[in-house]
């Protein structure tokens, strides 16, 4: 199950946020993508419908959606981030190609024991985790070996 436009709009209203035409367009761009999108890619997609929309509006909306747990934020190195609609029942992680930025999601992860050990050793109350592996995808490895 993924978040639908109606569910996201309901969550925004519950959080005290208005549903503007610009936000609706940003939400739809993310919902209809099957890949992680950077703010610049989202901006490019929504400008077709709202030519005057600015990157600030994109960033503000992404910040709200991430705060409400409606989108998955991925750190692709440095300050670069990309976003994908969150699947409420699916906790997932990422494999990121450091050459072409391909992202592969994976769900098979049992970090419970590590979280418990770290929490006990550090007295840190852990509320969640992000796991990202960075390396080279098959295409980039083959390209490197051929070149």
Order of alpha helices (4+ residues) and beta strands (2+ residues): alpha-alpha-beta-alpha-alpha-beta-beta-beta-beta-alpha-beta-alpha
